[in-house]
Amino acid sequence: MSIDTETAAKVAKLARIKVDPADLPALAGEFNTILGFIDQLNEVDVTGIEPMVSVTPMRLKRRTDTVTDGDRQKAVLANAPDAREGFFAVPKVVE
């Protein structure tokens, strides 16, 4: 996969990063370098390898999944600029 300057501009816009048009080729090059590294990682055979959470073997602490303070929907949405039907309402950002 190759990223061109048009796609780099679109990514910068979605990330809300101001990029000068003169810097778009360099940004596209950086994206292509990152994607090349990801392609390199995809070539590694990891069959039979368990996922790790740390470089040292350890178990994650477990806890019960219980609701300790529920039924606070009105309090949570009290400061929302726009709440509809019990949810936060946000503007559409993806075309």
Secondary structure as GFF3:
##gff-version 3
##sequence-region A 1 95
A	DSSP	alpha_helix	5	14	.	.	.	ID=ss1
A	DSSP	three_ten_helix	21	23	.	.	.	ID=ss2
A	DSSP	alpha_helix	24	42	.	.	.	ID=ss3
A	DSSP	alpha_helix	73	77	.	.	.	ID=ss4
A	DSSP	beta_strand	83	84	.	.	.	ID=ss5
A	DSSP	beta_strand	87	88	.	.	.	ID=ss6
###
